[in-house]
């Protein structure tokens, strides 16, 4: 069976939830939520102050547990850091953006609308948040929070699935 890969589907579900959540889009315009999966995506090397804040959902780590919950199932996790280029936003506004991101994801439910492959998602507090990357082309990007998605499927489903 061929289908879209679960990592891309989760990315699209998260990005769609962020752009659809009106309390968030009053803080960050939908056009300022960058989509790295978009065909022809090119990052902005410079940005005007009116274009801030910006959000960028990225995909980072994938962990795999081939015999996680029993001999008939597999599970894997993928981290999706949500970066922000905030300009002069203070900590209070950053906290509000984080709060609204959580509410946006909560609105689509614990399985991101994909109960056949997503077991759950979480935003852990693991010390990664708000760490800038001084080596980046735009070092003003910092990690606002990290969304971790737990995927699960039967071993048969896993072995019989290829992705487009």
DSSP file (Angstrom, degrees, kcal/mol; ACC not computed):
  #  RESIDUE AA STRUCTURE BP1 BP2  ACC     N-H-->O    O-->H-N    N-H-->O    O-->H-N    TCO  KAPPA ALPHA  PHI   PSI    X-CA   Y-CA   Z-CA
    1    1 A X              0   0    0      0, 0.0   161,-2.5     0, 0.0     2,-0.4   0.000 360.0 360.0 360.0 131.5    0.0    0.0    0.0
    2    2 A X  E     +a  162   0A   0    159,-0.2     2,-0.3   161,-0.1   161,-0.2  -0.887 360.0 146.7-107.8 135.4    1.4    3.4   -1.0
    3    3 A X  E     -a  163   0A   0    159,-1.9   161,-1.6    -2,-0.4     2,-0.1  -0.945  53.6 -70.0-153.9 172.8    0.5    6.6    0.9
    4    4 A X        -     0   0    0     -2,-0.3     5,-0.0   159,-0.2   159,-0.0  -0.446  64.6 -96.6 -67.9 143.6    2.0    9.9    2.0
    5    5 A X     >  -     0   0    0      1,-0.1     4,-2.0    -2,-0.1     3,-0.2  -0.289  25.9-125.7 -65.4 147.1    4.6    9.5    4.7
    6    6 A X  H  > S+     0   0    0      1,-0.2     4,-2.4     2,-0.2     5,-0.2   0.812 107.3  57.4 -65.0 -30.4    3.5   10.0    8.3
    7    7 A X  H  > S+     0   0    0      2,-0.2     4,-2.3     1,-0.2    -1,-0.2   0.920 109.6  44.1 -67.1 -43.1    6.1   12.6    9.0
    8    8 A X  H  > S+     0   0    0      2,-0.2     4,-2.6     1,-0.2    -2,-0.2   0.870 112.7  52.7 -67.1 -37.3    4.9   14.8    6.2
    9    9 A X  H  X S+     0   0    0     -4,-2.0     4,-2.2     2,-0.2    -2,-0.2   0.910 110.8  46.6 -65.1 -41.5    1.3   14.2    7.2
   10   10 A X  H  X S+     0   0    0     -4,-2.4     4,-2.6     2,-0.2     5,-0.2   0.914 111.7  51.5 -66.1 -42.2    2.0   15.3   10.8
   11   11 A X  H  X S+     0   0    0     -4,-2.3     4,-2.8     1,-0.2     5,-0.2   0.945 111.8  46.8 -57.2 -48.9    3.9   18.3    9.6
   12   12 A X  H  X S+     0   0    0     -4,-2.6     4,-2.5     1,-0.2    -1,-0.2   0.880 111.6  51.0 -63.1 -38.8    1.0   19.4    7.4
   13   13 A X  H  X S+     0   0    0     -4,-2.2     4,-2.1     2,-0.2    -1,-0.2   0.912 113.1  45.3 -65.6 -42.2   -1.6   18.8   10.1
   14   14 A X  H  X S+     0   0    0     -4,-2.6     4,-2.3     2,-0.2    -2,-0.2   0.946 115.0  46.9 -65.4 -48.6    0.4   20.9   12.6
   15   15 A X  H  X S+     0   0    0     -4,-2.8     4,-2.2    -5,-0.2    -2,-0.2   0.906 112.7  49.8 -61.7 -42.1    1.0   23.7   10.1
   16   16 A X  H  X S+     0   0    0     -4,-2.5     4,-1.6    -5,-0.2    -1,-0.2   0.902 109.7  51.5 -63.2 -41.7   -2.6   23.7    9.0
   17   17 A X  H  X S+     0   0    0     -4,-2.1     4,-1.0     1,-0.2    -1,-0.2   0.903 109.9  49.8 -62.6 -41.3   -3.8   23.9   12.7
   18   18 A X  H >< S+     0   0    0     -4,-2.3     3,-0.6     1,-0.2    -2,-0.2   0.926 112.7  45.8 -63.9 -44.7   -1.5   26.9   13.3
   19   19 A X  H 3< S+     0   0    0     -4,-2.2    -1,-0.2     1,-0.2    -2,-0.2   0.742 113.6  50.4 -71.6 -22.3   -2.7   28.8   10.2
   20   20 A X  H 3< S+     0   0    0     -4,-1.6     2,-1.0    -5,-0.2    -1,-0.2   0.610  85.0  95.3 -90.4 -12.9   -6.4   28.0   11.1
   21   21 A X    XX  -     0   0    0     -4,-1.0     4,-2.3    -3,-0.6     3,-1.0  -0.683  59.2-162.8 -86.9 103.3   -6.3   29.1   14.7
   22   22 A X  H 3> S+     0   0    0     -2,-1.0     4,-1.1     1,-0.3    -1,-0.2   0.823  85.9  58.3 -60.8 -36.0   -7.5   32.7   14.7
   23   23 A X  H 34 S+     0   0    0      1,-0.2     4,-0.3     2,-0.2    -1,-0.3   0.857 112.8  42.9 -61.8 -29.5   -6.2   33.7   18.2
   24   24 A X  H X> S+     0   0    0     -3,-1.0     4,-2.7    76,-0.2     3,-1.5   0.890 109.4  55.6 -78.1 -41.1   -2.7   32.7   16.9
   25   25 A X  H 3< S+     0   0    0     -4,-2.3     5,-0.2     1,-0.3    -2,-0.2   0.617  98.4  62.4 -73.2  -9.2   -3.1   34.4   13.5
   26   26 A X  T 3< S+     0   0    0     -4,-1.1    -1,-0.3    -5,-0.2     3,-0.2   0.713 114.3  35.7 -78.7 -20.6   -3.9   37.7   15.2
   27   27 A X  T <4 S+     0   0    0     -3,-1.5     2,-0.4     1,-0.3    -2,-0.2   0.792 132.2  26.3 -94.8 -37.3   -0.4   37.5   16.7
   28   28 A X  S  < S-     0   0    0     -4,-2.7    -1,-0.3    69,-0.1    26,-0.1  -0.971  86.9-127.4-130.7 113.6    1.4   35.9   13.7
   29   29 A X    >   -     0   0    0     -2,-0.4     3,-2.4    24,-0.3     4,-0.2  -0.310  22.8-119.5 -60.1 142.3   -0.1   36.5   10.2
   30   30 A X  G >  S+     0   0    0      1,-0.3     3,-1.6    -5,-0.2    -1,-0.1   0.840 114.8  59.0 -53.5 -35.0   -0.7   33.2    8.3
   31   31 A X  G 3  S+     0   0    0      1,-0.3    -1,-0.3   -12,-0.0    -2,-0.1   0.655  99.9  58.2 -68.5 -14.2    1.7   34.4    5.6
   32   32 A X  G <  S+     0   0    0     -3,-2.4    23,-2.6    21,-0.1     2,-0.9   0.292  82.3  91.3 -98.2   8.4    4.4   34.7    8.3
   33   33 A X  E <  S-b   55   0B   0     -3,-1.6    23,-0.2    21,-0.2     2,-0.1  -0.883  78.7-143.5-100.0 101.2    4.0   31.0    9.1
   34   34 A X  E     -b   56   0B   0     21,-2.9    23,-0.9    -2,-0.9     2,-0.7  -0.408   7.3-149.8 -75.0 139.0    6.6   29.5    6.8
   35   35 A X    >   -     0   0    0      1,-0.1     3,-1.3    -2,-0.1    -1,-0.1  -0.900  10.6-173.4-111.2 102.8    5.9   26.1    5.2
   36   36 A X  T 3  S+     0   0    0     -2,-0.7     5,-0.2    21,-0.5    -1,-0.1   0.669  85.6  59.2 -69.5 -16.2    9.2   24.2    4.5
   37   37 A X  T 3  S+     0   0    0     -3,-0.1    -1,-0.3     2,-0.1     3,-0.1   0.562  79.0 115.4 -87.4  -8.6    7.2   21.6    2.6
   38   38 A X  S X  S-     0   0    0     -3,-1.3     3,-1.9     1,-0.1     2,-0.2  -0.342  79.1-103.6 -64.8 139.5    5.8   24.1    0.1
   39   39 A X  T 3  S+     0   0    0      1,-0.3    -1,-0.1    -2,-0.0    -2,-0.1  -0.433 106.9  11.4 -62.0 130.2    7.0   23.5   -3.5
   40   40 A X  T 3  S+     0   0    0      1,-0.2    -1,-0.3    -2,-0.2    -2,-0.1   0.668  87.2 175.2  75.9  16.9    9.7   26.0   -4.3
   41   41 A X    <   -     0   0    0     -3,-1.9     2,-0.4    -5,-0.2    -1,-0.2  -0.327   6.0-178.9 -58.9 132.1   10.1   27.2   -0.7
   42   42 A X        -     0   0    0     -2,-0.0     3,-0.0     0, 0.0    -1,-0.0  -0.988  24.5-125.8-133.1 124.5   12.9   29.7   -0.3
   43   43 A X        -     0   0    0     -2,-0.4     2,-0.5     1,-0.1     3,-0.1  -0.333  26.2-112.4 -67.4 149.4   13.8   31.1    3.1
   44   44 A X        -     0   0    0      1,-0.2    -1,-0.1    94,-0.0     3,-0.1  -0.712  22.9-166.2 -80.2 126.9   13.8   34.9    3.5
   45   45 A X  S    S+     0   0    0     -2,-0.5     2,-0.3     1,-0.1    -1,-0.2   0.761  78.5  28.3 -84.3 -26.2   17.4   36.1    4.1
   46   46 A X  S    S-     0   0    0     -3,-0.1     2,-0.4    92,-0.0    -1,-0.1  -0.934  72.8-164.3-129.4 156.4   16.2   39.5    5.2
   47   47 A X        -     0   0    0     -2,-0.3     2,-0.2    -3,-0.1     5,-0.0  -1.000  16.8-128.2-144.4 142.4   13.0   40.5    6.8
   48   48 A X    >   -     0   0    0     -2,-0.4     3,-1.7     1,-0.1     4,-0.0  -0.535  30.6-115.0 -83.8 155.4   11.2   43.7    7.4
   49   49 A X  G >  S+     0   0    0      1,-0.3     3,-1.3    -2,-0.2    -1,-0.1   0.811 116.4  62.2 -61.7 -28.5   10.0   44.6   10.9
   50   50 A X  G 3  S+     0   0    0      1,-0.3    -1,-0.3     0, 0.0    -3,-0.0   0.690  94.4  63.9 -69.8 -17.1    6.4   44.3    9.7
   51   51 A X  G <  S+     0   0    0     -3,-1.7     2,-0.4   -23,-0.0    -1,-0.3   0.283  88.8 139.5 -88.9  11.1    7.0   40.7    8.8
   52   52 A X    <   +     0   0    0     -3,-1.3    34,-0.1    34,-0.1     2,-0.1  -0.861  39.9  40.7-113.4 149.1    7.5   39.8   12.5
   53   53 A X  S    S+     0   0    0     32,-0.6     2,-0.3    -2,-0.4   -24,-0.3   0.545  74.2 179.5 -78.2 157.4    6.9   37.7   14.3
   54   54 A X  E     - C   0  85B   0     31,-1.8    31,-2.0    -2,-0.1     2,-0.4  -0.915  13.1-153.3-117.9 148.5    7.4   34.7   11.9
   55   55 A X  E     -bC  33  84B   0    -23,-2.6   -21,-2.9    -2,-0.3     2,-0.4  -0.957   8.0-172.6-119.8 144.3    7.0   31.1   12.7
   56   56 A X  E     -bC  34  83B   0     27,-2.3    27,-3.0    -2,-0.4     2,-0.5  -0.942  11.4-153.3-137.8 114.9    8.8   28.2   11.0
   57   57 A X  E     + C   0  82B   0    -23,-0.9   -21,-0.5    -2,-0.4     2,-0.2  -0.754  23.2 179.5 -85.2 128.0    7.9   24.6   11.7
   58   58 A X        -     0   0    0     23,-2.8     2,-0.4    -2,-0.5    -2,-0.0  -0.740  26.0-126.2-122.0 172.3   10.9   22.3   11.2
   59   59 A X        +     0   0    0     -2,-0.2    21,-0.2    21,-0.2     3,-0.1  -0.984  35.9 158.4-121.9 131.2   11.5   18.5   11.5
   60   60 A X        +     0   0    0     19,-3.0     2,-0.3    -2,-0.4    -1,-0.1   0.730  45.9  17.9-119.5 -79.9   14.3   17.4   13.6
   61   61 A X        -     0   0    0     18,-0.1    18,-2.5     2,-0.0     2,-0.4  -0.763  46.9-164.7-110.7 147.1   14.7   14.0   15.2
   62   62 A X  E     -D   78   0B   0     -2,-0.3     2,-0.4    16,-0.2    16,-0.2  -0.997   6.7-168.8-127.7 129.4   13.1   10.7   14.6
   63   63 A X  E     -D   77   0B   0     14,-2.7    14,-2.3    -2,-0.4     2,-0.4  -0.922   6.7-156.9-115.9 144.9   13.3    7.8   17.0
   64   64 A X  E     -D   76   0B   0     -2,-0.4     2,-0.5    12,-0.2    12,-0.2  -0.975  14.1-173.7-128.5 131.4   12.3    4.3   16.2
   65   65 A X  E >   -D   75   0B   0     10,-3.2    10,-1.9    -2,-0.4     3,-1.2  -0.868   5.4-174.5-121.8  95.2   11.2    1.5   18.5
   66   66 A X  T 3  S+     0   0    0     -2,-0.5    -1,-0.1     1,-0.3     3,-0.1   0.741  87.6  25.8 -67.2 -22.4   10.8   -1.7   16.4
   67   67 A X  T 3  S+     0   0    0      1,-0.1    -1,-0.3     8,-0.1     7,-0.2  -0.312  86.2 138.0-130.7  50.1    9.4   -3.8   19.2
   68   68 A X  S <  S+     0   0    0     -3,-1.2     6,-0.1     5,-0.3    -2,-0.1   0.965  75.8   9.1 -70.1 -60.2    8.0   -1.1   21.4
   69   69 A X  S    S-     0   0    0      1,-0.3     2,-0.3    -4,-0.2    -1,-0.1   0.703 130.0 -33.1-103.2 -19.1    4.6   -2.1   22.7
   70   70 A X  S >  S-     0   0    0      3,-0.5     3,-1.4     1,-0.0    -1,-0.3  -0.949  71.6 -78.9-178.2 179.7    4.5   -5.8   21.7
   71   71 A X  T 3  S+     0   0    0     -2,-0.3    -3,-0.1     1,-0.3     3,-0.0   0.602 123.1  54.8 -70.8  -9.4    5.7   -8.1   18.9
   72   72 A X  T 3  S+     0   0    0     83,-0.1    83,-3.5    82,-0.1    84,-0.4   0.404 104.8  55.3-104.6   3.3    2.9   -7.1   16.6
   73   73 A X  E <   - E   0 154B   0     -3,-1.4    -3,-0.5    81,-0.3     2,-0.3  -0.939  55.3-158.9-137.9 158.3    3.5   -3.3   16.6
   74   74 A X  E     - E   0 153B   0     79,-2.7    79,-2.2    -2,-0.3     2,-0.3  -0.933  10.9-169.4-127.3 153.4    6.1   -0.6   16.0
   75   75 A X  E     +DE  65 152B   0    -10,-1.9   -10,-3.2    -2,-0.3     2,-0.3  -0.988   5.2 178.6-141.4 154.9    6.3    2.9   17.2
   76   76 A X  E     -DE  64 151B   0     75,-1.6    75,-3.6    -2,-0.3     2,-0.3  -0.983  14.6-144.5-151.2 156.4    8.4    5.9   16.4
   77   77 A X  E     -DE  63 150B   0    -14,-2.3   -14,-2.7    -2,-0.3     2,-0.4  -0.922   8.7-166.9-124.0 147.3    8.6    9.5   17.5
   78   78 A X  E     -DE  62 149B   0     71,-2.0    71,-2.7    -2,-0.3     2,-0.4  -1.000  13.4-140.9-135.6 136.7    9.4   12.6   15.5
   79   79 A X  E     - E   0 148B   0    -18,-2.5   -19,-3.0    -2,-0.4     2,-0.5  -0.807  10.3-168.1 -98.3 136.2   10.3   16.1   16.9
   80   80 A X  E     - E   0 147B   0     67,-3.0    67,-2.1    -2,-0.4   -21,-0.2  -0.837  10.9-156.6-123.0  90.2    9.0   19.2   15.2
   81   81 A X  E     - E   0 146B   0     -2,-0.5   -23,-2.8    65,-0.2     2,-0.7  -0.472   6.4-147.7 -66.7 135.5   10.7   22.3   16.6
   82   82 A X  E     -CE  57 145B   0     63,-3.2    62,-2.7   -25,-0.2    63,-1.3  -0.929  18.0-161.9-105.6 113.1    8.7   25.5   16.1
   83   83 A X  E     -CE  56 143B   0    -27,-3.0   -27,-2.3    -2,-0.7     2,-0.4  -0.640   3.5-158.9 -97.4 152.4   11.0   28.4   15.6
   84   84 A X  E     -CE  55 142B   0     58,-3.0    58,-2.3    -2,-0.3     2,-0.6  -0.991  16.5-161.5-131.9 139.5   10.2   32.0   15.9
   85   85 A X  E     +CE  54 141B   0    -31,-2.0   -31,-1.8    -2,-0.4   -32,-0.6  -0.945  27.3 166.3-112.8 102.8   11.8   35.2   14.6
   86   86 A X    >   -     0   0    0     -2,-0.6     3,-1.4    54,-0.5     2,-0.5   0.547  20.6-160.8-105.1  -8.3   10.3   37.7   16.9
   87   87 A X  T 3  S-     0   0    0      1,-0.2    -1,-0.3    53,-0.2   -38,-0.0  -0.487  78.8  -9.8  63.6-117.7   12.2   40.9   16.6
   88   88 A X  T 3  S+     0   0    0     -2,-0.5    -1,-0.2     2,-0.0     2,-0.1   0.112  91.6 140.1-105.3  22.3   11.5   42.9   19.7
   89   89 A X    <   -     0   0    0     -3,-1.4    -3,-0.1     1,-0.1     2,-0.1  -0.427  46.5-132.9 -64.1 137.6    8.7   40.7   21.2
   90   90 A X     >  -     0   0    0     -2,-0.1     4,-2.1     1,-0.1     3,-0.3  -0.308  27.1 -95.2 -84.7 174.1    9.0   40.4   24.9
   91   91 A X  H  > S+     0   0    0      1,-0.2     4,-2.4     2,-0.2     5,-0.2   0.838 122.6  58.3 -60.0 -35.3    8.7   37.3   27.0
   92   92 A X  H  > S+     0   0    0      2,-0.2     4,-1.8     1,-0.2    -1,-0.2   0.925 108.1  45.0 -63.9 -43.5    5.1   37.9   27.7
   93   93 A X  H  > S+     0   0    0     -3,-0.3     4,-2.5     2,-0.2    -2,-0.2   0.889 111.6  53.2 -66.8 -38.5    4.2   37.9   24.0
   94   94 A X  H  X S+     0   0    0     -4,-2.1     4,-2.5     1,-0.2    -2,-0.2   0.903 108.6  50.3 -62.3 -39.6    6.3   34.8   23.4
   95   95 A X  H  X S+     0   0    0     -4,-2.4     4,-2.4     2,-0.2    -1,-0.2   0.882 109.4  51.0 -64.9 -37.4    4.4   33.1   26.1
   96   96 A X  H  X S+     0   0    0     -4,-1.8     4,-2.5     2,-0.2    -2,-0.2   0.915 109.7  49.6 -66.1 -42.5    1.1   34.1   24.5
   97   97 A X  H  X S+     0   0    0     -4,-2.5     4,-2.1     2,-0.2    -2,-0.2   0.934 112.1  48.7 -60.5 -45.4    2.3   32.7   21.2
   98   98 A X  H  X S+     0   0    0     -4,-2.5     4,-2.1     1,-0.2    -2,-0.2   0.912 110.9  51.0 -59.7 -43.0    3.3   29.4   22.9
   99   99 A X  H  X S+     0   0    0     -4,-2.4     4,-2.0     1,-0.2    -1,-0.2   0.922 110.8  47.6 -60.4 -46.3   -0.1   29.3   24.6
  100  100 A X  H  X S+     0   0    0     -4,-2.5     4,-2.5     2,-0.2    -1,-0.2   0.826 107.3  56.3 -69.0 -31.8   -2.0   29.7   21.4
  101  101 A X  H  X S+     0   0    0     -4,-2.1     4,-2.2     2,-0.2     5,-0.2   0.940 108.6  48.2 -61.7 -45.9    0.1   27.1   19.6
  102  102 A X  H  X S+     0   0    0     -4,-2.1     4,-2.3     1,-0.2    -2,-0.2   0.904 112.5  48.0 -60.4 -42.1   -0.9   24.6   22.3
  103  103 A X  H  X S+     0   0    0     -4,-2.0     4,-1.8     2,-0.2    -1,-0.2   0.889 109.1  53.8 -66.4 -39.2   -4.5   25.6   22.0
  104  104 A X  H  X S+     0   0    0     -4,-2.5     4,-0.7     1,-0.2    -2,-0.2   0.919 113.1  42.6 -61.4 -43.9   -4.4   25.3   18.2
  105  105 A X  H >X S+     0   0    0     -4,-2.2     3,-0.8     1,-0.2     4,-0.6   0.873 110.7  55.7 -71.0 -36.7   -3.0   21.8   18.4
  106  106 A X  H >< S+     0   0    0     -4,-2.3     3,-0.9     1,-0.2    -1,-0.2   0.847  99.0  63.4 -62.6 -32.9   -5.4   20.8   21.1
  107  107 A X  H 3< S+     0   0    0     -4,-1.8    -1,-0.2     1,-0.2    -2,-0.2   0.799 103.0  47.3 -64.0 -29.2   -8.3   21.9   18.9
  108  108 A X  H << S-     0   0    0     -3,-0.8     5,-0.5    -4,-0.7     3,-0.3   0.526 116.1-119.3 -93.4  -3.9   -7.5   19.2   16.4
  109  109 A X    X<  -     0   0    0     -3,-0.9     3,-1.4    -4,-0.6    -1,-0.2  -0.160  31.7 -58.1 100.5 172.8   -7.2   16.5   19.0
  110  110 A X  T 3  S+     0   0    0      1,-0.3    -1,-0.2     2,-0.1    11,-0.2   0.640 131.0  44.0 -70.4 -15.0   -4.7   14.1   20.6
  111  111 A X  T >  S-     0   0    0     -3,-0.3     3,-2.9     9,-0.1     7,-0.3   0.161 106.0-119.4-117.2  18.2   -4.0   12.3   17.3
  112  112 A X  T <  S-     0   0    0     -3,-1.4    -3,-0.2     1,-0.3    -2,-0.1   0.752  72.8 -60.7  52.8  27.7   -3.7   15.4   15.0
  113  113 A X  T 3  S+     0   0    0     -5,-0.5    -1,-0.3     5,-0.1     2,-0.1   0.630 125.3  98.2  76.8  13.2   -6.7   14.1   13.0
  114  114 A X    X>  +     0   0    0     -3,-2.9     4,-3.0     1,-0.1     3,-1.7  -0.527  35.8 160.7-130.9  65.6   -4.8   10.9   12.1
  115  115 A X  T 34 S+     0   0    0      1,-0.3    -1,-0.1     2,-0.2    -3,-0.1   0.714  70.2  68.0 -63.4 -18.7   -6.0    8.1   14.5
  116  116 A X  T 34 S+     0   0    0      1,-0.1    -1,-0.3    -3,-0.1     3,-0.1   0.732 123.3   7.6 -73.8 -19.8   -4.7    5.4   12.2
  117  117 A X  T <4 S+     0   0    0     -3,-1.7    35,-2.6    -6,-0.2     2,-0.6   0.597 111.5  79.1-133.6 -22.0   -1.1    6.3   12.8
  118  118 A X  E  <  +F  151   0B   0     -4,-3.0    33,-0.3    -7,-0.3    -1,-0.1  -0.825  42.5 178.8 -99.7 124.3   -0.7    9.0   15.5
  119  119 A X  E     -     0   0B   0     31,-3.0     2,-0.3    -2,-0.6    32,-0.2   0.884  64.9 -40.9 -85.0 -44.4   -0.9    7.8   19.1
  120  120 A X  E     -F  150   0B   0     30,-1.4    30,-3.1    -9,-0.1    -1,-0.4  -0.975  47.3-138.3-169.8 170.0   -0.4   11.2   20.7
  121  121 A X  E     +F  149   0B   0     -2,-0.3     2,-0.3    28,-0.2    28,-0.2  -0.953  19.3 179.1-136.5 159.7    1.5   14.4   20.7
  122  122 A X  E     -F  148   0B   0     26,-2.1    26,-3.1    -2,-0.3     2,-0.5  -0.983  30.3-136.0-153.2 161.9    3.1   16.6   23.4
  123  123 A X        -     0   0    0     -2,-0.3    24,-0.2    24,-0.2     2,-0.0  -0.866  36.1-160.3-118.7  92.9    5.1   19.7   23.9
  124  124 A X        -     0   0    0     -2,-0.5     2,-0.9    22,-0.4    22,-0.4  -0.315  19.8-131.4 -74.4 157.2    7.7   18.7   26.5
  125  125 A X        +     0   0    0      1,-0.1    -1,-0.1    20,-0.1    20,-0.0  -0.802  51.1 144.2-105.1  89.2    9.6   21.1   28.6
  126  126 A X  S    S-     0   0    0     -2,-0.9    -1,-0.1    20,-0.1    -2,-0.0   0.188  70.2-100.3-117.8  16.1   13.1   19.7   28.0
  127  127 A X  S    S+     0   0    0     -3,-0.1    -2,-0.1     1,-0.1    -3,-0.0   0.471  95.8 106.0  84.2  -0.4   15.2   22.8   28.0
  128  128 A X    >   +     0   0    0     18,-0.0     3,-0.8     2,-0.0    15,-0.2   0.749  51.3 108.5 -81.6 -22.9   15.5   23.2   24.2
  129  129 A X  T 3  S+     0   0    0      1,-0.2    15,-0.2    15,-0.1    16,-0.1  -0.169  79.8  11.2 -63.7 146.9   13.2   26.1   23.9
  130  130 A X  T 3  S+     0   0    0     13,-6.9     2,-0.6     1,-0.2    -1,-0.2   0.795  82.4 141.7  60.0  37.0   14.4   29.6   23.1
  131  131 A X    <   -     0   0    0     -3,-0.8    12,-1.0    12,-0.3    -1,-0.2  -0.937  40.3-146.1-105.1 120.0   17.9   28.5   22.1
  132  132 A X  B     -G  142   0B   0     -2,-0.6     2,-0.6    10,-0.2    10,-0.2  -0.419   7.6-133.0 -84.7 161.5   19.2   30.5   19.1
  133  133 A X    >   -     0   0    0      8,-1.0     3,-1.6     6,-0.2     8,-0.2  -0.888  16.6-172.6-113.5  96.8   21.5   29.2   16.4
  134  134 A X  T 3  S+     0   0    0     -2,-0.6     5,-0.2     1,-0.3    -1,-0.1   0.646  83.1  59.8 -67.7 -13.1   24.3   31.8   15.9
  135  135 A X  T 3  S+     0   0    0      3,-0.1    -1,-0.3     4,-0.1     4,-0.1   0.548  83.5 104.9 -90.1  -7.6   25.6   29.9   12.9
  136  136 A X  S <  S-     0   0    0     -3,-1.6     3,-0.5     1,-0.1     4,-0.0  -0.276  84.6-114.8 -71.2 158.4   22.3   30.2   10.9
  137  137 A X  S    S+     0   0    0      1,-0.3     2,-0.5     2,-0.1    -1,-0.1   0.868 118.0  31.4 -59.1 -35.6   21.9   32.6    8.0
  138  138 A X  S >  S-     0   0    0      1,-0.1     3,-1.7    -5,-0.1    -1,-0.3  -0.834  73.1-175.8-122.3  91.9   19.4   34.4   10.2
  139  139 A X  T 3  S+     0   0    0     -2,-0.5    -6,-0.2    -3,-0.5    -1,-0.1   0.493  71.3  84.5 -70.0   0.4   20.5   34.0   13.8
  140  140 A X  T 3   +     0   0    0     -8,-0.1   -54,-0.5   -55,-0.1     2,-0.4   0.579  67.6  99.8 -77.5  -7.4   17.3   35.7   14.9
  141  141 A X  E <   +E   85   0B   0     -3,-1.7    -8,-1.0    -8,-0.2     2,-0.3  -0.655  52.1 176.4 -76.9 130.6   15.5   32.4   14.7
  142  142 A X  E     -EG  84 132B   0    -58,-2.3   -58,-3.0    -2,-0.4     2,-0.6  -0.949  37.9-103.4-129.9 154.8   15.1   30.7   18.1
  143  143 A X  E     -E   83   0B   0    -12,-1.0   -13,-6.9    -2,-0.3   -12,-0.3  -0.683  32.4-176.9 -78.5 118.3   13.3   27.6   19.1
  144  144 A X  E     -     0   0B   0    -62,-2.7     2,-0.3    -2,-0.6    -1,-0.2   0.912  64.9 -31.3 -79.6 -47.1   10.0   28.6   20.7
  145  145 A X  E     -E   82   0B   0    -63,-1.3   -63,-3.2   -16,-0.1     2,-0.5  -0.964  57.0-119.0-163.2 168.4    8.9   25.0   21.6
  146  146 A X  E     -E   81   0B   0    -22,-0.4     2,-0.6    -2,-0.3   -22,-0.4  -0.982  15.2-153.9-123.7 128.3    9.2   21.5   20.3
  147  147 A X  E     -E   80   0B   0    -67,-2.1   -67,-3.0    -2,-0.5     2,-0.5  -0.890  12.2-161.8 -99.9 123.1    6.2   19.4   19.3
  148  148 A X  E     -EF  79 122B   0    -26,-3.1   -26,-2.1    -2,-0.6     2,-0.5  -0.929   2.3-161.5-110.7 124.8    6.8   15.6   19.7
  149  149 A X  E     -EF  78 121B   0    -71,-2.7   -71,-2.0    -2,-0.5     2,-0.6  -0.908   5.9-151.8-109.4 129.7    4.5   13.2   17.8
  150  150 A X  E     -EF  77 120B   0    -30,-3.1   -31,-3.0    -2,-0.5   -30,-1.4  -0.897  15.3-166.4-100.8 117.8    4.3    9.6   18.8
  151  151 A X  E     +EF  76 118B   0    -75,-3.6   -75,-1.6    -2,-0.6     2,-0.3  -0.753   8.0 178.6-101.3 150.0    3.3    7.3   15.9
  152  152 A X  E     +E   75   0B   0    -35,-2.6     2,-0.3    -2,-0.3   -77,-0.2  -0.984   7.7 155.1-150.8 142.1    2.2    3.7   16.2
  153  153 A X  E     -E   74   0B   0    -79,-2.2   -79,-2.7    -2,-0.3   -36,-0.1  -0.976  46.2 -84.8-156.3 165.4    1.1    1.0   13.7
  154  154 A X  E  >  -E   73   0B   0     -2,-0.3     4,-2.6   -81,-0.2   -81,-0.3  -0.376  38.6-117.7 -70.6 155.3    0.9   -2.7   13.5
  155  155 A X  H  > S+     0   0    0    -83,-3.5     4,-2.9     1,-0.2     5,-0.2   0.904 116.9  52.0 -59.7 -41.1    4.0   -4.5   12.3
  156  156 A X  H  > S+     0   0    0    -84,-0.4     4,-1.8     2,-0.2    -1,-0.2   0.931 110.0  47.7 -62.3 -45.7    2.1   -5.7    9.3
  157  157 A X  H  4 S+     0   0    0      1,-0.2     4,-0.3     2,-0.2    -1,-0.2   0.914 113.9  48.7 -60.4 -42.5    0.9   -2.2    8.4
  158  158 A X  H >< S+     0   0    0     -4,-2.6     3,-1.0     1,-0.2    -2,-0.2   0.930 113.2  45.2 -63.5 -47.2    4.5   -1.0    8.8
  159  159 A X  H 3< S+     0   0    0     -4,-2.9    -1,-0.2     1,-0.2    -2,-0.2   0.748 115.1  48.2 -70.8 -24.1    6.0   -3.7    6.6
  160  160 A X  T 3< S+     0   0    0     -4,-1.8     2,-0.5    -5,-0.2    -1,-0.2   0.310  94.7  91.7 -99.1   8.4    3.4   -3.4    3.9
  161  161 A X    <   +     0   0    0     -3,-1.0     2,-0.3    -4,-0.3  -159,-0.2  -0.899  45.3 176.3-112.4 130.3    3.5    0.4    3.5
  162  162 A X  E     -a    2   0A   0   -161,-2.5  -159,-1.9    -2,-0.5     2,-0.3  -0.864  23.1-129.6-119.6 161.2    5.6    2.4    1.2
  163  163 A X  E      a    3   0A   0     -2,-0.3  -159,-0.2  -161,-0.2  -161,-0.1  -0.849 360.0 360.0-119.8 149.7    5.5    6.2    0.8
  164  164 A X              0   0    0   -161,-1.6  -160,-0.2    -2,-0.3    -1,-0.1   0.399 360.0 360.0 -96.1 360.0    5.2    8.6   -2.1
